[in-house]
């Protein structure tokens, strides 16, 4: 399994969808960013603001990241 080091900060945990098909999000705000090792296989998508990873029990997490979008693309491609 391949891993990469990322600098991640605040995040939103997606707990699924409600009866009206609206995503149920839990916002987690942290002070600053910290380095984490992430399994590449857990990464589902990357935007200029968030990296989306899977989590436990079918949940997803939208992480803020500190690296530039271009640098992250170079790491993953």
mmCIF file of the N, C-alpha and C atoms, coordinates in Angstrom:
data_MODEL
# 
_entry.id   MODEL 
# 
loop_
_atom_site.group_PDB 
_atom_site.id 
_atom_site.type_symbol 
_atom_site.label_atom_id 
_atom_site.label_alt_id 
_atom_site.label_comp_id 
_atom_site.label_asym_id 
_atom_site.label_entity_id 
_atom_site.label_seq_id 
_atom_site.pdbx_PDB_ins_code 
_atom_site.Cartn_x 
_atom_site.Cartn_y 
_atom_site.Cartn_z 
_atom_site.occupancy 
_atom_site.B_iso_or_equiv 
_atom_site.pdbx_formal_charge 
_atom_site.auth_seq_id 
_atom_site.auth_comp_id 
_atom_site.auth_asym_id 
_atom_site.auth_atom_id 
_atom_site.pdbx_PDB_model_num 
ATOM 1   N N  . UNK A 1 1  ? 0.848   -1.175 0.000   1.00 0.00 ? 1  UNK A N  1 
ATOM 2   C CA . UNK A 1 1  ? 0.000   0.000  0.000   1.00 0.00 ? 1  UNK A CA 1 
ATOM 3   C C  . UNK A 1 1  ? 0.893   1.238  0.000   1.00 0.00 ? 1  UNK A C  1 
ATOM 4   N N  . UNK A 1 2  ? 0.581   2.209  -0.854  1.00 0.00 ? 2  UNK A N  1 
ATOM 5   C CA . UNK A 1 2  ? 1.354   3.434  -0.945  1.00 0.00 ? 2  UNK A CA 1 
ATOM 6   C C  . UNK A 1 2  ? 0.769   4.505  -0.020  1.00 0.00 ? 2  UNK A C  1 
ATOM 7   N N  . UNK A 1 3  ? 1.647   5.236  0.658   1.00 0.00 ? 3  UNK A N  1 
ATOM 8   C CA . UNK A 1 3  ? 1.254   6.320  1.551   1.00 0.00 ? 3  UNK A CA 1 
ATOM 9   C C  . UNK A 1 3  ? 1.926   7.611  1.107   1.00 0.00 ? 3  UNK A C  1 
ATOM 10  N N  . UNK A 1 4  ? 1.267   8.743  1.418   1.00 0.00 ? 4  UNK A N  1 
ATOM 11  C CA . UNK A 1 4  ? 1.873   10.054 1.189   1.00 0.00 ? 4  UNK A CA 1 
ATOM 12  C C  . UNK A 1 4  ? 1.733   10.879 2.454   1.00 0.00 ? 4  UNK A C  1 
ATOM 13  N N  . UNK A 1 5  ? 2.630   11.843 2.615   1.00 0.00 ? 5  UNK A N  1 
ATOM 14  C CA . UNK A 1 5  ? 2.561   12.753 3.757   1.00 0.00 ? 5  UNK A CA 1 
ATOM 15  C C  . UNK A 1 5  ? 1.852   14.018 3.314   1.00 0.00 ? 5  UNK A C  1 
ATOM 16  N N  . UNK A 1 6  ? 0.830   14.416 4.073   1.00 0.00 ? 6  UNK A N  1 
ATOM 17  C CA . UNK A 1 6  ? 0.088   15.641 3.790   1.00 0.00 ? 6  UNK A CA 1 
ATOM 18  C C  . UNK A 1 6  ? -0.012  16.476 5.055   1.00 0.00 ? 6  UNK A C  1 
ATOM 19  N N  . UNK A 1 7  ? -0.209  17.773 4.876   1.00 0.00 ? 7  UNK A N  1 
ATOM 20  C CA . UNK A 1 7  ? -0.405  18.683 5.999   1.00 0.00 ? 7  UNK A CA 1 
ATOM 21  C C  . UNK A 1 7  ? -1.875  19.066 6.004   1.00 0.00 ? 7  UNK A C  1 
ATOM 22  N N  . UNK A 1 8  ? -2.632  18.481 6.952   1.00 0.00 ? 8  UNK A N  1 
ATOM 23  C CA . UNK A 1 8  ? -4.090  18.603 6.971   1.00 0.00 ? 8  UNK A CA 1 
ATOM 24  C C  . UNK A 1 8  ? -4.551  19.445 8.148   1.00 0.00 ? 8  UNK A C  1 
ATOM 25  N N  . UNK A 1 9  ? -5.710  20.084 7.960   1.00 0.00 ? 9  UNK A N  1 
ATOM 26  C CA . UNK A 1 9  ? -6.253  20.954 9.000   1.00 0.00 ? 9  UNK A CA 1 
ATOM 27  C C  . UNK A 1 9  ? -7.701  20.622 9.315   1.00 0.00 ? 9  UNK A C  1 
ATOM 28  N N  . UNK A 1 10 ? -8.518  21.663 9.363   1.00 0.00 ? 10 UNK A N  1 
ATOM 29  C CA . UNK A 1 10 ? -9.936  21.480 9.667   1.00 0.00 ? 10 UNK A CA 1 
ATOM 30  C C  . UNK A 1 10 ? -10.568 20.571 8.618   1.00 0.00 ? 10 UNK A C  1 
ATOM 31  N N  . UNK A 1 11 ? -11.666 19.933 8.999   1.00 0.00 ? 11 UNK A N  1 
ATOM 32  C CA . UNK A 1 11 ? -12.292 18.991 8.084   1.00 0.00 ? 11 UNK A CA 1 
ATOM 33  C C  . UNK A 1 11 ? -13.789 18.867 8.349   1.00 0.00 ? 11 UNK A C  1 
ATOM 34  N N  . UNK A 1 12 ? -14.475 18.269 7.384   1.00 0.00 ? 12 UNK A N  1 
ATOM 35  C CA . UNK A 1 12 ? -15.895 17.985 7.507   1.00 0.00 ? 12 UNK A CA 1 
ATOM 36  C C  . UNK A 1 12 ? -16.075 16.480 7.339   1.00 0.00 ? 12 UNK A C  1 
ATOM 37  N N  . UNK A 1 13 ? -16.815 15.885 8.258   1.00 0.00 ? 13 UNK A N  1 
ATOM 38  C CA . UNK A 1 13 ? -17.103 14.454 8.170   1.00 0.00 ? 13 UNK A CA 1 
ATOM 39  C C  . UNK A 1 13 ? -18.507 14.298 7.601   1.00 0.00 ? 13 UNK A C  1 
ATOM 40  N N  . UNK A 1 14 ? -18.619 13.554 6.513   1.00 0.00 ? 14 UNK A N  1 
ATOM 41  C CA . UNK A 1 14 ? -19.912 13.274 5.914   1.00 0.00 ? 14 UNK A CA 1 
ATOM 42  C C  . UNK A 1 14 ? -20.459 11.984 6.518   1.00 0.00 ? 14 UNK A C  1 
ATOM 43  N N  . UNK A 1 15 ? -21.647 12.101 7.123   1.00 0.00 ? 15 UNK A N  1 
ATOM 44  C CA . UNK A 1 15 ? -22.282 10.952 7.770   1.00 0.00 ? 15 UNK A CA 1 
ATOM 45  C C  . UNK A 1 15 ? -23.355 10.331 6.882   1.00 0.00 ? 15 UNK A C  1 
ATOM 46  N N  . UNK A 1 16 ? -23.414 10.754 5.633   1.00 0.00 ? 16 UNK A N  1 
ATOM 47  C CA . UNK A 1 16 ? -24.427 10.216 4.727   1.00 0.00 ? 16 UNK A CA 1 
ATOM 48  C C  . UNK A 1 16 ? -25.436 11.295 4.353   1.00 0.00 ? 16 UNK A C  1 
ATOM 49  N N  . UNK A 1 17 ? -26.648 10.858 4.094   1.00 0.00 ? 17 UNK A N  1 
ATOM 50  C CA . UNK A 1 17 ? -27.693 11.768 3.618   1.00 0.00 ? 17 UNK A CA 1 
ATOM 51  C C  . UNK A 1 17 ? -28.954 11.610 4.453   1.00 0.00 ? 17 UNK A C  1 
ATOM 52  N N  . UNK A 1 18 ? -29.685 12.741 4.608   1.00 0.00 ? 18 UNK A N  1 
ATOM 53  C CA . UNK A 1 18 ? -30.927 12.700 5.371   1.00 0.00 ? 18 UNK A CA 1 
ATOM 54  C C  . UNK A 1 18 ? -32.092 12.302 4.457   1.00 0.00 ? 18 UNK A C  1 
ATOM 55  N N  . UNK A 1 19 ? -33.312 12.345 5.003   1.00 0.00 ? 19 UNK A N  1 
ATOM 56  C CA . UNK A 1 19 ? -34.505 11.931 4.258   1.00 0.00 ? 19 UNK A CA 1 
ATOM 57  C C  . UNK A 1 19 ? -34.768 12.819 3.045   1.00 0.00 ? 19 UNK A C  1 
ATOM 58  N N  . UNK A 1 20 ? -34.241 14.057 3.051   1.00 0.00 ? 20 UNK A N  1 
ATOM 59  C CA . UNK A 1 20 ? -34.404 14.976 1.924   1.00 0.00 ? 20 UNK A CA 1 
ATOM 60  C C  . UNK A 1 20 ? -33.214 14.921 0.966   1.00 0.00 ? 20 UNK A C  1 
ATOM 61  N N  . UNK A 1 21 ? -32.369 13.912 1.135   1.00 0.00 ? 21 UNK A N  1 
ATOM 62  C CA . UNK A 1 21 ? -31.187 13.698 0.295   1.00 0.00 ? 21 UNK A CA 1 
ATOM 63  C C  . UNK A 1 21 ? -30.162 14.827 0.416   1.00 0.00 ? 21 UNK A C  1 
ATOM 64  N N  . UNK A 1 22 ? -30.101 15.458 1.591   1.00 0.00 ? 22 UNK A N  1 
ATOM 65  C CA . UNK A 1 22 ? -29.088 16.476 1.870   1.00 0.00 ? 22 UNK A CA 1 
ATOM 66  C C  . UNK A 1 22 ? -27.976 15.829 2.687   1.00 0.00 ? 22 UNK A C  1 
ATOM 67  N N  . UNK A 1 23 ? -26.739 16.138 2.308   1.00 0.00 ? 23 UNK A N  1 
ATOM 68  C CA . UNK A 1 23 ? -25.595 15.555 2.991   1.00 0.00 ? 23 UNK A CA 1 
ATOM 69  C C  . UNK A 1 23 ? -25.548 16.027 4.446   1.00 0.00 ? 23 UNK A C  1 
ATOM 70  N N  . UNK A 1 24 ? -25.324 15.104 5.370   1.00 0.00 ? 24 UNK A N  1 
ATOM 71  C CA . UNK A 1 24 ? -25.210 15.416 6.796   1.00 0.00 ? 24 UNK A CA 1 
ATOM 72  C C  . UNK A 1 24 ? -23.727 15.569 7.104   1.00 0.00 ? 24 UNK A C  1 
ATOM 73  N N  . UNK A 1 25 ? -23.303 16.826 7.389   1.00 0.00 ? 25 UNK A N  1 
ATOM 74  C CA . UNK A 1 25 ? -21.891 17.131 7.619   1.00 0.00 ? 25 UNK A CA 1 
ATOM 75  C C  . UNK A 1 25 ? -21.642 17.551 9.059   1.00 0.00 ? 25 UNK A C  1 
ATOM 76  N N  . UNK A 1 26 ? -20.552 17.071 9.615   1.00 0.00 ? 26 UNK A N  1 
ATOM 77  C CA . UNK A 1 26 ? -20.073 17.484 10.934  1.00 0.00 ? 26 UNK A CA 1 
ATOM 78  C C  . UNK A 1 26 ? -18.790 18.274 10.709  1.00 0.00 ? 26 UNK A C  1 
ATOM 79  N N  . UNK A 1 27 ? -18.804 19.570 11.044  1.00 0.00 ? 27 UNK A N  1 
ATOM 80  C CA . UNK A 1 27 ? -17.624 20.420 10.873  1.00 0.00 ? 27 UNK A CA 1 
ATOM 81  C C  . UNK A 1 27 ? -16.707 20.292 12.075  1.00 0.00 ? 27 UNK A C  1 
ATOM 82  N N  . UNK A 1 28 ? -15.424 20.052 11.804  1.00 0.00 ? 28 UNK A N  1 
ATOM 83  C CA . UNK A 1 28 ? -14.409 19.946 12.858  1.00 0.00 ? 28 UNK A CA 1 
ATOM 84  C C  . UNK A 1 28 ? -13.353 21.006 12.568  1.00 0.00 ? 28 UNK A C  1 
ATOM 85  N N  . UNK A 1 29 ? -13.282 22.004 13.434  1.00 0.00 ? 29 UNK A N  1 
ATOM 86  C CA . UNK A 1 29 ? -12.317 23.091 13.273  1.00 0.00 ? 29 UNK A CA 1 
ATOM 87  C C  . UNK A 1 29 ? -11.157 22.867 14.226  1.00 0.00 ? 29 UNK A C  1 
ATOM 88  N N  . UNK A 1 30 ? -9.938  22.913 13.685  1.00 0.00 ? 30 UNK A N  1 
ATOM 89  C CA . UNK A 1 30 ? -8.737  22.741 14.496  1.00 0.00 ? 30 UNK A CA 1 
ATOM 90  C C  . UNK A 1 30 ? -7.860  23.974 14.352  1.00 0.00 ? 30 UNK A C  1 
ATOM 91  N N  . UNK A 1 31 ? -6.991  24.184 15.337  1.00 0.00 ? 31 UNK A N  1 
ATOM 92  C CA . UNK A 1 31 ? -6.039  25.291 15.276  1.00 0.00 ? 31 UNK A CA 1 
ATOM 93  C C  . UNK A 1 31 ? -4.830  24.844 14.473  1.00 0.00 ? 31 UNK A C  1 
ATOM 94  N N  . UNK A 1 32 ? -4.696  25.370 13.277  1.00 0.00 ? 32 UNK A N  1 
ATOM 95  C CA . UNK A 1 32 ? -3.520  25.069 12.481  1.00 0.00 ? 32 UNK A CA 1 
ATOM 96  C C  . UNK A 1 32 ? -3.624  23.751 11.731  1.00 0.00 ? 32 UNK A C  1 
ATOM 97  N N  . UNK A 1 33 ? -2.490  23.372 11.167  1.00 0.00 ? 33 UNK A N  1 
ATOM 98  C CA . UNK A 1 33 ? -2.379  22.165 10.361  1.00 0.00 ? 33 UNK A CA 1 
ATOM 99  C C  . UNK A 1 33 ? -1.389  21.214 11.024  1.00 0.00 ? 33 UNK A C  1 
ATOM 100 N N  . UNK A 1 34 ? -1.530  19.920 10.732  1.00 0.00 ? 34 UNK A N  1 
ATOM 101 C CA . UNK A 1 34 ? -0.564  18.935 11.221  1.00 0.00 ? 34 UNK A CA 1 
ATOM 102 C C  . UNK A 1 34 ? -0.294  17.912 10.125  1.00 0.00 ? 34 UNK A C  1 
ATOM 103 N N  . UNK A 1 35 ? 0.900   17.345 10.187  1.00 0.00 ? 35 UNK A N  1 
ATOM 104 C CA . UNK A 1 35 ? 1.308   16.358 9.181   1.00 0.00 ? 35 UNK A CA 1 
ATOM 105 C C  . UNK A 1 35 ? 0.634   15.023 9.481   1.00 0.00 ? 35 UNK A C  1 
ATOM 106 N N  . UNK A 1 36 ? 0.162   14.371 8.421   1.00 0.00 ? 36 UNK A N  1 
ATOM 107 C CA . UNK A 1 36 ? -0.453  13.057 8.544   1.00 0.00 ? 36 UNK A CA 1 
ATOM 108 C C  . UNK A 1 36 ? 0.022   12.196 7.385   1.00 0.00 ? 36 UNK A C  1 
ATOM 109 N N  . UNK A 1 37 ? 0.094   10.912 7.618   1.00 0.00 ? 37 UNK A N  1 
ATOM 110 C CA . UNK A 1 37 ? 0.400   9.945  6.573   1.00 0.00 ? 37 UNK A CA 1 
ATOM 111 C C  . UNK A 1 37 ? -0.936  9.369  6.115   1.00 0.00 ? 37 UNK A C  1 
ATOM 112 N N  . UNK A 1 38 ? -1.216  9.457  4.807   1.00 0.00 ? 38 UNK A N  1 
ATOM 113 C CA . UNK A 1 38 ? -2.508  9.044  4.256   1.00 0.00 ? 38 UNK A CA 1 
ATOM 114 C C  . UNK A 1 38 ? -2.280  7.950  3.217   1.00 0.00 ? 38 UNK A C  1 
ATOM 115 N N  . UNK A 1 39 ? -3.055  6.891  3.293   1.00 0.00 ? 39 UNK A N  1 
ATOM 116 C CA . UNK A 1 39 ? -3.005  5.839  2.275   1.00 0.00 ? 39 UNK A CA 1 
ATOM 117 C C  . UNK A 1 39 ? -3.613  6.380  0.987   1.00 0.00 ? 39 UNK A C  1 
ATOM 118 N N  . UNK A 1 40 ? -2.872  6.291  -0.103  1.00 0.00 ? 40 UNK A N  1 
ATOM 119 C CA . UNK A 1 40 ? -3.348  6.793  -1.394  1.00 0.00 ? 40 UNK A CA 1 
ATOM 120 C C  . UNK A 1 40 ? -4.665  6.118  -1.768  1.00 0.00 ? 40 UNK A C  1 
ATOM 121 N N  . UNK A 1 41 ? -4.840  4.873  -1.407  1.00 0.00 ? 41 UNK A N  1 
ATOM 122 C CA . UNK A 1 41 ? -6.069  4.147  -1.745  1.00 0.00 ? 41 UNK A CA 1 
ATOM 123 C C  . UNK A 1 41 ? -7.315  4.735  -1.084  1.00 0.00 ? 41 UNK A C  1 
ATOM 124 N N  . UNK A 1 42 ? -7.132  5.538  -0.027  1.00 0.00 ? 42 UNK A N  1 
ATOM 125 C CA . UNK A 1 42 ? -8.274  6.172  0.655   1.00 0.00 ? 42 UNK A CA 1 
ATOM 126 C C  . UNK A 1 42 ? -8.698  7.476  -0.003  1.00 0.00 ? 42 UNK A C  1 
ATOM 127 N N  . UNK A 1 43 ? -7.861  8.036  -0.871  1.00 0.00 ? 43 UNK A N  1 
ATOM 128 C CA . UNK A 1 43 ? -8.166  9.313  -1.511  1.00 0.00 ? 43 UNK A CA 1 
ATOM 129 C C  . UNK A 1 43 ? -9.170  9.091  -2.634  1.00 0.00 ? 43 UNK A C  1 
ATOM 130 N N  . UNK A 1 44 ? -10.266 9.835  -2.587  1.00 0.00 ? 44 UNK A N  1 
ATOM 131 C CA . UNK A 1 44 ? -11.328 9.709  -3.593  1.00 0.00 ? 44 UNK A CA 1 
ATOM 132 C C  . UNK A 1 44 ? -11.300 10.844 -4.598  1.00 0.00 ? 44 UNK A C  1 
ATOM 133 N N  . UNK A 1 45 ? -10.972 12.062 -4.160  1.00 0.00 ? 45 UNK A N  1 
ATOM 134 C CA . UNK A 1 45 ? -10.862 13.193 -5.077  1.00 0.00 ? 45 UNK A CA 1 
ATOM 135 C C  . UNK A 1 45 ? -10.101 14.330 -4.408  1.00 0.00 ? 45 UNK A C  1 
ATOM 136 N N  . UNK A 1 46 ? -9.645  15.261 -5.254  1.00 0.00 ? 46 UNK A N  1 
ATOM 137 C CA . UNK A 1 46 ? -8.894  16.420 -4.767  1.00 0.00 ? 46 UNK A CA 1 
ATOM 138 C C  . UNK A 1 46 ? -9.415  17.655 -5.489  1.00 0.00 ? 46 UNK A C  1 
ATOM 139 N N  . UNK A 1 47 ? -9.701  18.705 -4.731  1.00 0.00 ? 47 UNK A N  1 
ATOM 140 C CA . UNK A 1 47 ? -10.046 19.999 -5.313  1.00 0.00 ? 47 UNK A CA 1 
ATOM 141 C C  . UNK A 1 47 ? -8.986  20.999 -4.865  1.00 0.00 ? 47 UNK A C  1 
ATOM 142 N N  . UNK A 1 48 ? -9.125  22.246 -5.268  1.00 0.00 ? 48 UNK A N  1 
ATOM 143 C CA . UNK A 1 48 ? -8.153  23.258 -4.842  1.00 0.00 ? 48 UNK A CA 1 
ATOM 144 C C  . UNK A 1 48 ? -8.265  23.567 -3.350  1.00 0.00 ? 48 UNK A C  1 
ATOM 145 N N  . UNK A 1 49 ? -9.356  23.152 -2.728  1.00 0.00 ? 49 UNK A N  1 
ATOM 146 C CA . UNK A 1 49 ? -9.575  23.437 -1.307  1.00 0.00 ? 49 UNK A CA 1 
ATOM 147 C C  . UNK A 1 49 ? -9.527  22.195 -0.434  1.00 0.00 ? 49 UNK A C  1 
ATOM 148 N N  . UNK A 1 50 ? -10.083 21.076 -0.918  1.00 0.00 ? 50 UNK A N  1 
ATOM 149 C CA . UNK A 1 50 ? -10.240 19.885 -0.088  1.00 0.00 ? 50 UNK A CA 1 
ATOM 150 C C  . UNK A 1 50 ? -9.669  18.640 -0.754  1.00 0.00 ? 50 UNK A C  1 
ATOM 151 N N  . UNK A 1 51 ? -9.269  17.696 0.096   1.00 0.00 ? 51 UNK A N  1 
ATOM 152 C CA . UNK A 1 51 ? -8.965  16.344 -0.345  1.00 0.00 ? 51 UNK A CA 1 
ATOM 153 C C  . UNK A 1 51 ? -10.011 15.452 0.329   1.00 0.00 ? 51 UNK A C  1 
ATOM 154 N N  . UNK A 1 52 ? -10.701 14.653 -0.464  1.00 0.00 ? 52 UNK A N  1 
ATOM 155 C CA . UNK A 1 52 ? -11.771 13.793 0.041   1.00 0.00 ? 52 UNK A CA 1 
ATOM 156 C C  . UNK A 1 52 ? -11.220 12.394 0.246   1.00 0.00 ? 52 UNK A C  1 
ATOM 157 N N  . UNK A 1 53 ? -11.375 11.870 1.476   1.00 0.00 ? 53 UNK A N  1 
ATOM 158 C CA . UNK A 1 53 ? -10.918 10.512 1.783   1.00 0.00 ? 53 UNK A CA 1 
ATOM 159 C C  . UNK A 1 53 ? -12.070 9.719  2.393   1.00 0.00 ? 53 UNK A C  1 
ATOM 160 N N  . UNK A 1 54 ? -11.981 8.393  2.281   1.00 0.00 ? 54 UNK A N  1 
ATOM 161 C CA . UNK A 1 54 ? -12.978 7.586  2.970   1.00 0.00 ? 54 UNK A CA 1 
ATOM 162 C C  . UNK A 1 54 ? -12.567 7.430  4.433   1.00 0.00 ? 54 UNK A C  1 
ATOM 163 N N  . UNK A 1 55 ? -13.517 6.986  5.240   1.00 0.00 ? 55 UNK A N  1 
ATOM 164 C CA . UNK A 1 55 ? -13.344 6.882  6.678   1.00 0.00 ? 55 UNK A CA 1 
ATOM 165 C C  . UNK A 1 55 ? -14.061 5.623  7.146   1.00 0.00 ? 55 UNK A C  1 
ATOM 166 N N  . UNK A 1 56 ? -14.256 5.480  8.416   1.00 0.00 ? 56 UNK A N  1 
ATOM 167 C CA . UNK A 1 56 ? -14.913 4.302  8.981   1.00 0.00 ? 56 UNK A CA 1 
ATOM 168 C C  . UNK A 1 56 ? -16.414 4.286  8.702   1.00 0.00 ? 56 UNK A C  1 
ATOM 169 N N  . UNK A 1 57 ? -16.967 3.102  8.642   1.00 0.00 ? 57 UNK A N  1 
ATOM 170 C CA . UNK A 1 57 ? -18.419 2.894  8.549   1.00 0.00 ? 57 UNK A CA 1 
ATOM 171 C C  . UNK A 1 57 ? -19.068 3.633  7.384   1.00 0.00 ? 57 UNK A C  1 
ATOM 172 N N  . UNK A 1 58 ? -18.391 3.700  6.248   1.00 0.00 ? 58 UNK A N  1 
ATOM 173 C CA . UNK A 1 58 ? -18.967 4.324  5.064   1.00 0.00 ? 58 UNK A CA 1 
ATOM 174 C C  . UNK A 1 58 ? -18.976 5.843  5.066   1.00 0.00 ? 58 UNK A C  1 
ATOM 175 N N  . UNK A 1 59 ? -18.309 6.459  6.029   1.00 0.00 ? 59 UNK A N  1 
ATOM 176 C CA . UNK A 1 59 ? -18.248 7.922  6.077   1.00 0.00 ? 59 UNK A CA 1 
ATOM 177 C C  . UNK A 1 59 ? -17.133 8.431  5.178   1.00 0.00 ? 59 UNK A C  1 
ATOM 178 N N  . UNK A 1 60 ? -17.164 9.737  4.901   1.00 0.00 ? 60 UNK A N  1 
ATOM 179 C CA . UNK A 1 60 ? -16.157 10.411 4.080   1.00 0.00 ? 60 UNK A CA 1 
ATOM 180 C C  . UNK A 1 60 ? -15.683 11.641 4.839   1.00 0.00 ? 60 UNK A C  1 
ATOM 181 N N  . UNK A 1 61 ? -14.442 12.063 4.569   1.00 0.00 ? 61 UNK A N  1 
ATOM 182 C CA . UNK A 1 61 ? -13.919 13.284 5.208   1.00 0.00 ? 61 UNK A CA 1 
ATOM 183 C C  . UNK A 1 61 ? -13.368 14.215 4.135   1.00 0.00 ? 61 UNK A C  1 
ATOM 184 N N  . UNK A 1 62 ? -13.810 15.471 4.203   1.00 0.00 ? 62 UNK A N  1 
ATOM 185 C CA . UNK A 1 62 ? -13.271 16.545 3.367   1.00 0.00 ? 62 UNK A CA 1 
ATOM 186 C C  . UNK A 1 62 ? -12.233 17.283 4.208   1.00 0.00 ? 62 UNK A C  1 
ATOM 187 N N  . UNK A 1 63 ? -10.951 17.119 3.885   1.00 0.00 ? 63 UNK A N  1 
ATOM 188 C CA . UNK A 1 63 ? -9.859  17.747 4.638   1.00 0.00 ? 63 UNK A CA 1 
ATOM 189 C C  . UNK A 1 63 ? -9.375  19.012 3.942   1.00 0.00 ? 63 UNK A C  1 
ATOM 190 N N  . UNK A 1 64 ? -9.138  20.079 4.701   1.00 0.00 ? 64 UNK A N  1 
ATOM 191 C CA . UNK A 1 64 ? -8.370  21.201 4.178   1.00 0.00 ? 64 UNK A CA 1 
ATOM 192 C C  . UNK A 1 64 ? -6.909  20.758 4.158   1.00 0.00 ? 64 UNK A C  1 
ATOM 193 N N  . UNK A 1 65 ? -6.175  21.149 3.142   1.00 0.00 ? 65 UNK A N  1 
ATOM 194 C CA . UNK A 1 65 ? -4.766  20.773 3.089   1.00 0.00 ? 65 UNK A CA 1 
ATOM 195 C C  . UNK A 1 65 ? -3.909  21.994 2.795   1.00 0.00 ? 65 UNK A C  1 
ATOM 196 N N  . UNK A 1 66 ? -2.665  21.951 3.222   1.00 0.00 ? 66 UNK A N  1 
ATOM 197 C CA . UNK A 1 66 ? -1.782  23.106 3.128   1.00 0.00 ? 66 UNK A CA 1 
ATOM 198 C C  . UNK A 1 66 ? -0.946  23.107 1.848   1.00 0.00 ? 66 UNK A C  1 
ATOM 199 N N  . UNK A 1 67 ? -0.665  21.958 1.287   1.00 0.00 ? 67 UNK A N  1 
ATOM 200 C CA . UNK A 1 67 ? 0.128   21.896 0.064   1.00 0.00 ? 67 UNK A CA 1 
ATOM 201 C C  . UNK A 1 67 ? -0.620  22.609 -1.073  1.00 0.00 ? 67 UNK A C  1 
ATOM 202 N N  . UNK A 1 68 ? 0.109   22.998 -2.107  1.00 0.00 ? 68 UNK A N  1 
ATOM 203 C CA . UNK A 1 68 ? -0.582  23.593 -3.259  1.00 0.00 ? 68 UNK A CA 1 
ATOM 204 C C  . UNK A 1 68 ? -1.256  22.483 -4.061  1.00 0.00 ? 68 UNK A C  1 
ATOM 205 N N  . UNK A 1 69 ? -2.292  22.842 -4.795  1.00 0.00 ? 69 UNK A N  1 
ATOM 206 C CA . UNK A 1 69 ? -2.995  21.887 -5.651  1.00 0.00 ? 69 UNK A CA 1 
ATOM 207 C C  . UNK A 1 69 ? -2.030  21.269 -6.660  1.00 0.00 ? 69 UNK A C  1 
ATOM 208 N N  . UNK A 1 70 ? -1.169  22.100 -7.250  1.00 0.00 ? 70 UNK A N  1 
ATOM 209 C CA . UNK A 1 70 ? -0.206  21.606 -8.248  1.00 0.00 ? 70 UNK A CA 1 
ATOM 210 C C  . UNK A 1 70 ? 0.780   20.617 -7.632  1.00 0.00 ? 70 UNK A C  1 
ATOM 211 N N  . UNK A 1 71 ? 1.267   20.916 -6.415  1.00 0.00 ? 71 UNK A N  1 
ATOM 212 C CA . UNK A 1 71 ? 2.189   19.988 -5.755  1.00 0.00 ? 71 UNK A CA 1 
ATOM 213 C C  . UNK A 1 71 ? 1.507   18.657 -5.429  1.00 0.00 ? 71 UNK A C  1 
ATOM 214 N N  . UNK A 1 72 ? 0.252   18.728 -4.993  1.00 0.00 ? 72 UNK A N  1 
ATOM 215 C CA . UNK A 1 72 ? -0.476  17.518 -4.673  1.00 0.00 ? 72 UNK A CA 1 
ATOM 216 C C  . UNK A 1 72 ? -0.714  16.675 -5.935  1.00 0.00 ? 72 UNK A C  1 
ATOM 217 N N  . UNK A 1 73 ? -1.012  17.332 -7.042  1.00 0.00 ? 73 UNK A N  1 
ATOM 218 C CA . UNK A 1 73 ? -1.173  16.602 -8.299  1.00 0.00 ? 73 UNK A CA 1 
ATOM 219 C C  . UNK A 1 73 ? 0.111   15.877 -8.673  1.00 0.00 ? 73 UNK A C  1 
ATOM 220 N N  . UNK A 1 74 ? 1.260   16.544 -8.505  1.00 0.00 ? 74 UNK A N  1 
ATOM 221 C CA . UNK A 1 74 ? 2.536   15.918 -8.836  1.00 0.00 ? 74 UNK A CA 1 
ATOM 222 C C  . UNK A 1 74 ? 2.814   14.695 -7.957  1.00 0.00 ? 74 UNK A C  1 
ATOM 223 N N  . UNK A 1 75 ? 2.437   14.778 -6.697  1.00 0.00 ? 75 UNK A N  1 
ATOM 224 C CA . UNK A 1 75 ? 2.650   13.656 -5.775  1.00 0.00 ? 75 UNK A CA 1 
ATOM 225 C C  . UNK A 1 75 ? 1.793   12.458 -6.191  1.00 0.00 ? 75 UNK A C  1 
ATOM 226 N N  . UNK A 1 76 ? 0.562   12.716 -6.617  1.00 0.00 ? 76 UNK A N  1 
ATOM 227 C CA . UNK A 1 76 ? -0.391  11.635 -6.886  1.00 0.00 ? 76 UNK A CA 1 
ATOM 228 C C  . UNK A 1 76 ? -0.311  11.063 -8.297  1.00 0.00 ? 76 UNK A C  1 
ATOM 229 N N  . UNK A 1 77 ? 0.182   11.831 -9.246  1.00 0.00 ? 77 UNK A N  1 
ATOM 230 C CA . UNK A 1 77 ? 0.174   11.347 -10.643 1.00 0.00 ? 77 UNK A CA 1 
ATOM 231 C C  . UNK A 1 77 ? 1.435   10.594 -10.974 1.00 0.00 ? 77 UNK A C  1 
# 
